[in-house]
Amino acid sequence: VDVETQALYQDYYKAASQSHDGYPMDSPRFGEFLRDVLEEANGDRIHPKKRQDKTAHKMYYQLPPLDICRMAFDRYTGTTWVWPKYEEDFEPSM
């Protein structure tokens, strides 16, 4: 799954700012966090890979499927989240 790096960070920042759960990570630290979390997936070294769209001047994370991302997050945090059964329609911020 390709996700535009800045759009993902902006969505994270907005959610983290609204949660009042400390200070949101800056963009470089957020990228490191994604890499660290996804390295937990099945013990494999799955991590976000960046892809550049030279015509649009944007960078994208190439992420594994959502179920793998969720499993990796649970392992990384040492918790078991109750993830939604159905995905809501989602419009990333641009």
N, C-alpha and C positions, 0 to 999 in steps of 0.2 A: 504494500500500500504506500503510495507516495503522498506525503503531506508537506506542504510548503512550510519551511522552518519558521519564518516570522509569524505566519498565521497561527501555528501551533503554540509558539511562545506567547503571543498576544492573548490567546484563549486561556492558557495556563495563568498568565499574569492577572487577567481579569478575575478568574475564579479564586486564585490565591489571595488577591487583594480583598475580595468580598468575604472570604472565610475568616478574616481577622485572626489567623493562626500563625502569627509571626510575619516576617518579611518575605516577599516573593524572591526567588533566586534571580540573579541576573541572567541574561541570555547565554553567555558561555557556560556558566555553572549548570543551567538547565540542560544544555546539550550533554555535558558530562554525566549528569544524573540519568538521562535517558540511556546513555551507553552503559552505565553501571547497572541499571535495572535490567536491561535486556540481556546482559551477559549472564544473568541468573537463569535464563530460559533453558530448561533441560540440561543444564551444565554445558551447553554449547556456547560458543562465542558469537551469539547473534547480537548484533548491535545496529543502531541506525546508521545507514550509509547515506552520505550526502550525494545528491545528483544535482548538477547545475543545468538550468535551462538558459542557455546563452541568449536566446532571442527575447525572453521575458526578463532577464537579469534577476532570476530568483533561484534560491537553493531549496532543495527538497530532501526530507528524510525519507528513506525507503525502509519502512517498518514491516515487521512480520505481521501475520494475521492477528486480529484483536484478541482472540482467545489465548494466543501465546503471550501477547503483551500483558494481559491480565494475570496469567499464571506467573510470569516473571515478576510482576509487581508484588503479588502475594508473597512469593519467596523472598524477595528483597526486603520487604517490610516485616516479614515474619508473622503475617496476619492472614486471615481469610476474609476477603471482602464479599459481601453479597452483591454480586453484579446484576444489573437489570437483565431480564430474560430477553427482552426485545429492545432493539436500539431505537431511540427516538430520532426523528429527522434532525439533522444537525447541519447548521450553516456556520462554517468557520468565519471568524472575523477577517477582514481583509484590510 
